[in-house]
Amino acid sequence: MADTTKYTPIATTTTTPNNFHKLDFKNLFSILKTKTTIAFAYAFMLIFIAFTLFLAFSPSSTTTISPTPSFSTSQFSSIFSYFFPNTTTPQTLNNTTNPLDPFQNNTSTTRSTNATSQSQSQSSFPNNTSAHKNSSQDAVTIPATNNTQIVKIEPSRLTNQTTNATVQGVAPVTPHQNLSSNSSLKGVDLNNYTASLAKKKNSEKNKYAELMESLMNCDFFDGEWVKDDSYPLYKPGSCSIIDEQFNCIRNGRPDKDYQKYKWKPKGCTLPRLDGHKLLDLLRGKRLVFVGDSLNRNMWESLICILKNSVKDKKNVYEANGRVHFRGEASYSFVFKDYNFSVELFVSPFLVQEWEMPDKNGTKKETLRLDLVGRSSDQYKDADIIVFNTGHWWTHDKTSKGKDYYQEGSHVYDEMNVLEAFRRAITTWGRWVDTNVNPSKSIVLFRGYSASHFSGGQWNSGGQCDHETAPIDNEKYLTEYPPKMRVLEKVLKYMKTPVSYLNITRMTDFRKDGHPSIYRKQNLSPEERKSPLRYQDCSHWCLPGVPDAWNEILYAEILMREYRNQHQQKGS
């Protein structure tokens, strides 16, 4: 009974043989239909997946190379746009534009911001406006529409790693200018970036203009020496051209503080001498020093400063291959990479040393107060000329003035040294006015450099070897030399403008800066017996005081360049 009940059909209709066969057929068909459906479904899913993968990993022929490929965004958006080309992607649109990549070779690269196009480089513009920058950094605004706009970009033409994109229906965007390939501008607003650069450049120009104005209204020679550990301008021992007479460290001087002072005027701050900048200013020019061994001191200082700023030091050399710089009438150092030379013409008095036949048939030395030095024609066309004289006028023969000074064929039995100096400087001034073109050449006169002999003079046991610090009280300075007052009067009445480098006071502070007993390595037998009797308290150790003279010269050149630029703008 239980079994019968278990297999009794639920329907109340009586089962007949015909109905039984009909029911079996339907059940069988239902079963077959279900299996076919499942198989078809699996097949369809496999085909769909295969097709999807094919599209995902087989980019369209119009796809351009994107700087930053993204599989999840670009590829599946391409699949979606393949089936639904006129609708936006189902992903949420980003309301901000992706930051621009760095620009290379001065060209712009267009990037996709919303993945609604057929390729990685295609982009759509959402309701917010996307702005591109042109070469002048002005924004080119592209208006938004209510519907998402699909912009088609033609395939890129890659030349020298640049991409030139053409946007259909939109005015072309001018490539960026003056942006290096190494610049990193991701996340930076280019308008602000450019404005910041312009502001910085204007700020630097304003600072430079302020510096130049302060220098032009400043007395360079009224100031003090201040300690500065960033000095000297070149490393001691790094300059092989320094004469033994000035190479104090090599000659055994133990103290080094004398190298670490800079000159600070009261009314301004002198710019530190930038050798690279000065070489650029002097490119293609001649800078000439004319005078005595103190100008040689300054000449060697400048060569060391500039040579230290040159990349290839083999391209800095003396024109005639000389390595010692005493005994010849002239020397010239060539800076080949700059087509520039810095030269020295030896002329201790600026007028000619002469010889006259004496009564007994011999010749006697005289000084021609009416003739400039013999080498004057060789430097009259130089771009910058720095003259000096002074120390040789303190020697016995010139100081006494007996049977020494000559004009024409007449030798004066006796003449006051100050009058002789006035006549010699007047002769020099007339020559400058006649032979030097002030529109081409800058003329400077470096004043008298103070000496610090104690207990005698250079040839009578004067000493300064115990001095290791500058004078710190002005009351100990010496009186201004009368010869320099004569010079100032002559300069005042010259037609050619001459910049007077009045270094007398600034050098008077520096009793510590002389070579003293460290003027040479190998002493003569007489010098060994009494080394303290033979000291140099007039020249200067290098690096040292003459470096400051060259910083003043540098400031003079900067000011001249600044004035010329303003005159050109005004004309």
C-alpha positions as CSV (number, residue, x, y, z in Angstrom):
1,M,0.0,0.0,0.0
2,A,2.8,2.3,0.9
3,D,4.6,1.6,-2.4
4,T,1.4,2.2,-4.4
5,T,0.9,5.4,-2.7
6,K,4.5,6.5,-3.3
7,Y,4.3,6.1,-7.1
8,T,0.8,7.4,-7.6
9,P,0.7,10.5,-9.9
10,I,-0.3,13.7,-8.2
11,A,-2.8,14.5,-10.9
12,T,-6.3,13.0,-10.4
13,T,-6.5,11.9,-14.0
14,T,-6.4,8.2,-14.5
15,T,-3.3,7.0,-16.3
16,T,-3.7,5.2,-19.5
17,P,-1.1,3.6,-21.8
18,N,-1.4,6.5,-24.3
19,N,-0.9,9.1,-21.6
20,F,2.0,7.2,-20.2
21,H,3.9,7.3,-23.6
22,K,3.1,10.9,-24.0
23,L,4.4,11.8,-20.6
24,D,7.7,9.9,-21.1
25,F,8.3,11.7,-24.4
26,K,7.7,15.1,-22.9
27,N,10.0,14.3,-20.0
28,L,12.7,13.1,-22.3
29,F,12.4,16.2,-24.5
30,S,12.6,18.4,-21.4
31,I,15.7,16.7,-20.3
32,L,17.4,17.0,-23.7
33,K,16.3,20.6,-23.9
34,T,17.9,21.4,-20.6
35,K,21.3,19.9,-21.5
36,T,21.3,21.6,-24.9
37,T,20.6,24.9,-23.2
38,I,23.4,24.4,-20.7
39,A,25.9,23.4,-23.4
40,F,24.9,26.4,-25.5
41,A,25.3,28.7,-22.6
42,Y,28.8,27.4,-21.8
43,A,29.8,27.7,-25.4
44,F,28.4,31.2,-25.6
45,M,30.3,32.2,-22.5
46,L,33.6,30.7,-23.8
47,I,33.2,32.5,-27.1
48,F,32.4,35.7,-25.3
49,I,35.4,35.4,-23.0
50,A,37.7,34.6,-26.0
51,F,36.3,37.5,-27.9
52,T,36.7,39.8,-25.0
53,L,40.3,38.8,-24.4
54,F,41.0,39.2,-28.2
55,L,39.7,42.8,-28.1
56,A,41.5,43.5,-24.8
57,F,45.0,42.4,-26.0
58,S,44.7,43.4,-29.7
59,P,44.7,47.3,-29.8
60,S,43.0,49.1,-32.7
61,S,45.3,50.2,-35.6
62,T,44.5,53.8,-34.7
63,T,45.8,53.5,-31.2
64,T,48.7,55.8,-30.4
65,I,51.4,55.2,-27.9
66,S,50.3,56.6,-24.5
67,P,53.0,57.9,-22.2
68,T,51.4,56.0,-19.3
69,P,49.4,52.9,-20.5
70,S,46.5,51.7,-18.2
71,F,44.9,48.4,-18.9
72,S,42.0,48.7,-16.6
73,T,40.9,52.1,-17.9
74,S,41.9,52.3,-21.6
75,Q,41.4,48.7,-22.8
76,F,38.0,47.9,-21.3
77,S,36.8,51.3,-22.3
78,S,37.8,50.4,-25.9
79,I,35.7,47.2,-25.6
80,F,32.8,49.1,-24.3
81,S,33.1,51.8,-27.0
82,Y,33.3,49.0,-29.6
83,F,29.8,47.8,-28.8
84,F,28.4,51.1,-27.8
85,P,30.2,53.8,-29.8
86,N,27.8,56.6,-29.1
87,T,27.6,56.4,-25.4
88,T,30.0,57.2,-22.5
89,T,31.7,54.5,-20.5
90,P,29.8,53.2,-17.5
91,Q,32.7,54.3,-15.3
92,T,32.4,57.5,-13.3
93,L,33.8,60.4,-15.3
94,N,36.7,62.3,-13.6
95,N,36.0,66.0,-13.2
96,T,39.6,66.9,-13.2
97,T,42.1,66.9,-16.1
98,N,45.2,64.6,-15.6
99,P,48.4,66.6,-15.0
100,L,50.5,67.1,-18.1
101,D,53.7,65.0,-18.6
102,P,57.1,66.7,-18.9
103,F,57.6,68.1,-22.4
104,Q,60.5,66.9,-24.6
105,N,62.3,68.7,-27.4
106,N,60.0,71.7,-27.0
107,T,56.8,69.9,-28.2
108,S,53.6,69.1,-26.3
109,T,52.2,65.6,-25.7
110,T,48.4,65.1,-25.5
111,R,47.1,62.7,-22.9
112,S,43.8,60.9,-22.5
113,T,41.7,62.2,-19.6
114,N,38.4,60.2,-19.8
115,A,38.5,56.8,-21.5
116,T,35.6,57.2,-24.0
117,S,37.6,57.0,-27.2
118,Q,38.7,54.1,-29.3
119,S,42.4,54.4,-28.3
120,Q,44.6,55.4,-25.5
121,S,45.4,58.7,-27.0
122,Q,41.7,59.6,-27.7
123,S,40.1,61.9,-25.1
124,S,36.7,63.3,-24.3
125,F,36.0,66.6,-22.7
126,P,33.5,66.4,-19.8
127,N,31.3,69.2,-18.6
128,N,34.3,70.9,-17.0
129,T,36.6,72.6,-19.5
130,S,40.0,71.1,-20.2
131,A,42.7,73.7,-20.9
132,H,45.9,73.3,-23.0
133,K,48.8,75.7,-23.0
134,N,50.4,77.3,-26.0
135,S,54.0,78.4,-26.5
136,S,53.4,81.7,-24.7
137,Q,51.7,79.8,-21.8
138,D,48.3,81.4,-22.6
139,A,45.4,79.1,-21.9
140,V,43.5,77.8,-24.9
141,T,40.0,77.1,-23.5
142,I,37.9,74.4,-25.1
143,P,34.1,74.9,-24.3
144,A,32.2,72.1,-22.7
145,T,28.9,70.7,-24.0
146,N,26.0,68.9,-22.3
147,N,26.8,65.6,-24.0
148,T,30.2,64.0,-23.7
149,Q,32.3,65.0,-26.7
150,I,34.5,62.4,-28.3
151,V,37.6,63.9,-29.9
152,K,39.4,61.9,-32.5
153,I,43.2,62.3,-32.7
154,E,45.0,61.2,-35.7
155,P,47.9,58.7,-35.4
156,S,51.0,60.4,-34.0
157,R,54.1,61.0,-36.1
158,L,57.0,60.4,-33.9
159,T,60.0,62.5,-34.9
160,N,62.9,63.0,-32.5
161,Q,60.7,61.6,-29.7
162,T,58.0,64.2,-30.2
163,T,54.2,63.8,-30.9
164,N,52.3,66.2,-33.1
165,A,48.6,65.6,-32.4
166,T,45.8,67.0,-34.6
167,V,42.4,67.5,-33.0
168,Q,39.4,67.3,-35.4
169,G,37.1,70.3,-35.0
170,V,39.4,72.0,-32.5
171,A,42.0,74.7,-33.2
172,P,45.5,73.2,-33.1
173,V,47.5,73.7,-29.9
174,T,50.9,75.3,-30.4
175,P,53.7,73.1,-28.9
176,H,55.3,74.3,-25.7
177,Q,58.4,76.4,-26.1
178,N,61.6,76.6,-24.0
179,L,60.8,73.6,-21.7
180,S,63.5,71.1,-21.3
181,S,62.9,67.4,-21.5
182,N,64.2,67.0,-17.9
183,S,61.6,69.4,-16.4
184,S,59.1,67.7,-14.1
185,L,55.7,69.5,-14.4
186,K,53.3,66.8,-13.2
187,G,50.7,68.3,-10.9
188,V,52.0,71.9,-11.6
189,D,49.8,74.6,-13.1
190,L,51.9,75.8,-16.1
191,N,50.5,79.4,-15.8
192,N,51.7,79.5,-12.2
193,Y,55.0,77.8,-13.1
194,T,55.7,80.3,-15.8
195,A,54.6,83.3,-13.7
196,S,56.9,82.0,-10.9
197,L,59.8,81.8,-13.3
198,A,59.1,85.3,-14.7
199,K,58.8,86.7,-11.2
200,K,62.1,85.1,-10.1
201,K,63.8,86.4,-13.2
202,N,62.5,89.9,-12.6
203,S,63.5,89.7,-9.0
204,E,67.1,88.8,-10.0
205,K,67.1,91.6,-12.5
206,N,65.9,94.1,-9.9
207,K,68.5,92.8,-7.4
208,Y,71.3,93.2,-10.0
209,A,70.0,96.7,-10.8
210,E,70.0,97.6,-7.1
211,L,73.5,96.3,-6.8
212,M,74.8,98.3,-9.7
213,E,73.1,101.5,-8.5
214,S,74.7,100.9,-5.0
215,L,78.1,100.4,-6.6
216,M,77.8,103.5,-8.7
217,N,77.1,105.6,-5.6
218,C,79.7,104.1,-3.5
219,D,83.3,105.1,-2.5
220,F,85.0,101.7,-2.9
221,F,88.1,102.9,-1.0
222,D,86.5,104.0,2.3
223,G,86.0,100.8,4.2
224,E,87.6,98.1,6.3
225,W,89.0,94.6,6.0
226,V,86.7,91.9,7.4
227,K,87.5,88.3,8.1
228,D,85.8,85.9,5.7
229,D,86.6,82.2,5.7
230,S,85.2,81.7,2.2
231,Y,88.4,83.5,0.9
232,P,90.9,83.3,-0.8
233,L,89.4,83.2,-4.3
234,Y,91.7,80.4,-5.3
235,K,93.4,77.6,-3.3
236,P,96.9,78.3,-2.2
237,G,99.3,76.2,-4.2
238,S,96.8,75.8,-7.1
239,C,98.4,78.4,-9.3
240,S,101.7,77.5,-10.8
241,I,102.4,80.9,-12.4
242,I,102.9,82.8,-9.1
243,D,106.4,84.2,-9.0
244,E,108.6,82.9,-6.2
245,Q,108.8,86.4,-4.8
246,F,105.0,86.3,-4.0
247,N,104.6,82.6,-3.2
248,C,104.8,82.9,0.6
249,I,103.2,79.6,1.5
250,R,105.6,77.7,-0.7
251,N,108.5,79.7,0.8
252,G,107.5,78.4,4.2
253,R,105.3,81.1,5.7
254,P,103.4,79.3,8.6
255,D,100.4,81.6,9.2
256,K,97.5,81.7,6.7
257,D,95.0,84.1,8.2
258,Y,96.2,86.9,5.9
259,Q,94.5,85.1,3.0
260,K,91.1,85.2,4.6
261,Y,90.2,88.9,4.5
262,K,88.0,90.7,2.1
263,W,87.6,94.5,1.6
264,K,84.2,95.9,2.7
265,P,83.4,99.5,1.7
266,K,81.2,101.4,4.1
267,G,78.6,102.3,1.5
268,C,78.2,99.1,-0.4
269,T,79.2,95.4,-0.7
270,L,81.6,94.5,-3.5
271,P,80.5,91.5,-5.5
272,R,82.7,88.5,-5.1
273,L,84.8,88.1,-8.2
274,D,83.1,85.5,-10.4
275,G,85.8,84.2,-12.8
276,H,83.3,82.6,-15.2
277,K,81.3,85.8,-15.5
278,L,84.4,88.0,-15.9
279,L,85.8,85.7,-18.6
280,D,82.5,86.0,-20.5
281,L,82.7,89.8,-20.2
282,L,86.3,89.7,-21.5
283,R,85.7,87.3,-24.4
284,G,87.6,88.5,-27.5
285,K,89.3,91.4,-25.6
286,R,92.7,92.4,-24.4
287,L,93.3,93.5,-20.7
288,V,96.7,95.1,-20.2
289,F,98.7,96.1,-17.1
290,V,101.3,98.7,-17.5
291,G,103.7,99.7,-14.7
292,D,106.1,98.3,-12.1
293,S,106.4,95.1,-10.1
294,L,103.3,95.9,-8.0
295,N,101.2,95.8,-11.2
296,R,102.9,92.4,-11.9
297,N,101.6,91.4,-8.5
298,M,98.1,92.4,-9.6
299,W,98.5,90.8,-13.0
300,E,99.5,87.4,-11.6
301,S,96.6,87.6,-9.1
302,L,94.1,88.0,-11.9
303,I,95.6,85.2,-14.0
304,C,95.3,82.8,-11.1
305,I,91.7,83.8,-10.4
306,L,90.7,83.4,-14.1
307,K,92.7,80.3,-14.7
308,N,91.0,78.7,-11.7
309,S,87.6,79.3,-13.5
310,V,88.6,77.6,-16.8
311,K,87.7,74.0,-17.5
312,D,90.6,73.1,-19.7
313,K,93.7,74.7,-18.1
314,K,95.9,73.5,-20.9
315,N,94.3,76.3,-23.0
316,V,95.7,78.9,-20.7
317,Y,99.4,79.7,-21.5
318,E,102.0,82.4,-21.8
319,A,102.2,83.4,-25.5
320,N,105.9,82.9,-25.8
321,G,106.1,79.8,-23.5
322,R,107.7,81.7,-20.6
323,V,107.4,80.3,-17.1
324,H,109.3,83.0,-15.2
325,F,108.0,86.6,-15.3
326,R,111.0,88.8,-14.4
327,G,113.5,90.4,-16.7
328,E,111.5,90.7,-19.9
329,A,109.8,93.9,-21.2
330,S,106.3,92.2,-21.7
331,Y,104.3,89.1,-21.1
332,S,101.0,87.8,-22.4
333,F,98.8,85.1,-21.0
334,V,96.3,83.7,-23.5
335,F,92.9,82.2,-22.6
336,K,92.4,80.3,-25.8
337,D,88.8,79.2,-25.2
338,Y,87.8,82.9,-24.8
339,N,90.0,84.5,-27.4
340,F,91.2,86.7,-24.5
341,S,94.6,87.8,-23.3
342,V,95.8,89.4,-20.1
343,E,99.1,91.2,-20.6
344,L,101.9,93.0,-18.7
345,F,104.1,95.7,-20.0
346,V,107.0,96.6,-17.7
347,S,107.3,100.4,-17.4
348,P,108.1,101.4,-13.8
349,F,108.0,105.2,-14.4
350,L,105.5,105.2,-17.3
351,V,108.1,107.4,-19.0
352,Q,111.3,106.2,-20.7
353,E,114.5,105.3,-19.0
354,W,117.3,106.7,-21.1
355,E,121.1,106.9,-21.5
356,M,123.2,109.9,-22.2
357,P,127.0,110.1,-23.0
358,D,128.9,111.3,-20.0
359,K,131.9,113.7,-20.1
360,N,134.4,111.0,-19.6
361,G,133.1,109.0,-22.6
362,T,130.9,106.6,-20.6
363,K,127.1,106.6,-20.5
364,K,124.9,107.7,-17.6
365,E,121.3,106.8,-16.9
366,T,118.6,109.4,-17.1
367,L,114.8,109.5,-17.0
368,R,113.1,111.2,-20.0
369,L,110.2,113.1,-18.4
370,D,108.9,114.0,-21.9
371,L,108.6,110.6,-23.5
372,V,106.3,107.7,-22.6
373,G,107.5,104.1,-22.4
374,R,108.8,102.5,-25.6
375,S,106.1,99.8,-25.7
376,S,103.2,102.2,-25.7
377,D,102.2,101.6,-29.3
378,Q,101.7,97.9,-28.5
379,Y,98.9,98.5,-26.0
380,K,97.2,101.7,-27.0
381,D,94.4,99.8,-28.7
382,A,93.7,97.4,-25.8
383,D,90.2,97.2,-24.4
384,I,91.2,97.7,-20.8
385,I,94.4,99.3,-19.6
386,V,95.5,99.5,-16.0
387,F,98.4,101.8,-15.3
388,N,100.5,102.4,-12.2
389,T,103.7,103.9,-11.0
390,G,105.0,105.0,-7.6
391,H,107.6,102.8,-5.8
392,W,110.5,103.5,-8.1
393,W,110.0,107.2,-7.4
394,T,111.1,106.5,-3.8
395,H,114.5,105.1,-4.7
396,D,117.7,107.1,-4.0
397,K,118.4,108.3,-7.6
398,T,114.9,109.5,-8.2
399,S,114.4,110.9,-4.7
400,K,117.6,113.0,-4.8
401,G,117.0,114.0,-8.5
402,K,120.6,115.1,-9.2
403,D,121.8,114.9,-12.8
404,Y,119.1,112.5,-13.6
405,Y,115.9,114.0,-15.0
406,Q,116.0,114.9,-18.7
407,E,113.7,116.7,-21.2
408,G,114.8,116.8,-24.8
409,S,118.6,116.9,-24.8
410,H,118.7,118.8,-21.5
411,V,119.6,117.0,-18.3
412,Y,118.7,118.9,-15.2
413,D,121.4,119.3,-12.6
414,E,118.8,118.9,-9.9
415,M,115.0,118.7,-9.8
416,N,112.6,118.0,-6.9
417,V,111.1,114.6,-7.2
418,L,107.6,115.8,-6.8
419,E,108.0,118.2,-9.8
420,A,109.6,115.4,-11.8
421,F,106.7,113.2,-11.0
422,R,104.2,115.9,-12.1
423,R,105.9,116.3,-15.4
424,A,106.1,112.6,-16.1
425,I,102.4,112.0,-15.2
426,T,101.5,115.0,-17.4
427,T,103.4,113.5,-20.3
428,W,101.6,110.2,-19.7
429,G,98.2,112.0,-19.6
430,R,98.8,113.8,-22.8
431,W,99.7,110.5,-24.5
432,V,96.5,108.9,-23.3
433,D,94.4,111.8,-24.5
434,T,96.1,111.6,-27.9
435,N,96.4,107.9,-28.5
436,V,93.7,106.0,-26.6
437,N,90.1,105.9,-27.9
438,P,87.8,106.3,-24.9
439,S,84.8,104.9,-26.9
440,K,86.7,101.6,-27.2
441,S,89.1,101.4,-24.3
442,I,88.6,101.6,-20.5
443,V,91.5,103.3,-18.8
444,L,92.3,102.9,-15.1
445,F,95.1,104.1,-12.8
446,R,95.9,102.1,-9.8
447,G,97.2,104.2,-7.0
448,Y,100.2,103.8,-4.6
449,S,100.4,100.6,-2.6
450,A,101.6,101.2,0.9
451,S,104.8,99.7,2.3
452,H,105.4,98.6,5.9
453,F,109.2,98.6,6.5
454,S,110.0,99.0,10.2
455,G,113.4,100.0,11.3
456,G,114.7,100.9,7.9
457,Q,113.8,100.6,4.2
458,W,114.0,97.7,1.7
459,N,117.8,98.1,1.4
460,S,118.6,99.1,4.9
461,G,117.2,96.4,7.2
462,G,113.5,97.3,7.2
463,Q,111.4,94.5,8.7
464,C,107.8,93.3,8.8
465,D,108.1,89.5,9.4
466,H,106.5,89.7,12.9
467,E,103.2,91.1,11.5
468,T,100.3,88.6,11.4
469,A,97.2,90.8,11.5
470,P,96.0,94.0,9.8
471,I,96.1,97.4,11.5
472,D,92.8,97.8,13.4
473,N,93.0,101.5,14.3
474,E,93.0,104.2,11.6
475,K,95.2,106.5,13.7
476,Y,98.2,104.3,12.9
477,L,97.8,104.8,9.1
478,T,100.3,106.9,7.3
479,E,99.7,110.2,5.5
480,Y,98.3,110.2,2.0
481,P,101.3,110.3,-0.4
482,P,101.8,113.8,-2.0
483,K,102.6,112.2,-5.3
484,M,99.0,110.8,-5.4
485,R,97.6,114.3,-4.9
486,V,99.7,115.4,-7.9
487,L,98.2,112.4,-9.9
488,E,94.7,113.4,-8.9
489,K,95.2,116.9,-10.3
490,V,96.5,115.6,-13.6
491,L,93.6,113.1,-13.9
492,K,91.1,115.9,-13.3
493,Y,92.2,117.9,-16.4
494,M,92.5,115.0,-18.8
495,K,90.0,114.7,-21.7
496,T,89.9,110.9,-21.4
497,P,88.0,109.5,-18.5
498,V,90.3,107.6,-16.1
499,S,89.0,105.5,-13.2
500,Y,91.3,106.0,-10.2
501,L,91.8,102.9,-8.1
502,N,92.8,104.7,-4.9
503,I,94.1,101.7,-3.0
504,T,96.6,103.5,-0.8
505,R,94.5,103.6,2.4
506,M,93.1,100.1,2.0
507,T,96.6,98.7,1.6
508,D,97.9,100.7,4.5
509,F,95.9,98.6,6.9
510,R,97.6,95.4,5.7
511,K,101.0,95.3,7.3
512,D,100.5,91.5,7.6
513,G,100.2,90.8,3.9
514,H,103.8,91.2,2.7
515,P,106.3,88.4,1.9
516,S,108.8,89.7,4.4
517,I,111.4,86.9,5.0
518,Y,109.3,84.4,2.9
519,R,110.2,86.1,-0.4
520,K,112.4,83.2,-1.7
521,Q,113.4,79.6,-0.9
522,N,117.1,79.7,-1.8
523,L,119.0,82.4,0.1
524,S,122.4,83.7,-1.0
525,P,125.3,83.2,1.3
526,E,125.1,86.8,2.5
527,E,121.3,86.4,3.1
528,R,121.8,83.3,5.1
529,K,124.2,85.2,7.5
530,S,121.5,87.8,8.2
531,P,118.1,86.7,6.8
532,L,116.1,89.3,8.7
533,R,118.0,92.1,6.9
534,Y,116.6,91.1,3.6
535,Q,112.8,91.4,3.7
536,D,110.1,92.4,1.2
537,C,107.6,94.7,2.9
538,S,106.3,96.4,-0.3
539,H,105.0,93.5,-2.5
540,W,102.2,91.2,-1.5
541,C,101.8,87.4,-0.9
542,L,99.5,85.6,-3.3
543,P,96.8,84.7,-2.6
544,G,96.4,88.0,-0.8
545,V,95.8,91.7,-1.0
546,P,96.0,92.1,-4.8
547,D,93.0,89.8,-5.1
548,A,91.0,92.6,-3.6
549,W,92.3,95.1,-6.1
550,N,91.0,92.7,-8.8
551,E,87.6,92.5,-7.1
552,I,87.4,96.3,-7.4
553,L,88.5,96.1,-11.1
554,Y,85.7,93.5,-11.5
555,A,83.2,95.9,-10.0
556,E,84.4,98.7,-12.4
557,I,83.9,96.4,-15.4
558,L,80.4,95.4,-14.2
559,M,79.4,99.0,-13.8
560,R,80.7,99.9,-17.3
561,E,78.8,97.0,-18.8
562,Y,75.6,98.1,-17.0
563,R,75.9,101.7,-18.1
564,N,76.5,100.6,-21.7
565,Q,73.4,98.4,-21.7
566,H,71.2,101.3,-20.4
567,Q,72.6,103.7,-22.9
568,Q,71.8,101.3,-25.7
569,K,68.2,100.9,-24.4
570,G,67.8,104.7,-24.2
571,S,69.1,105.3,-27.7
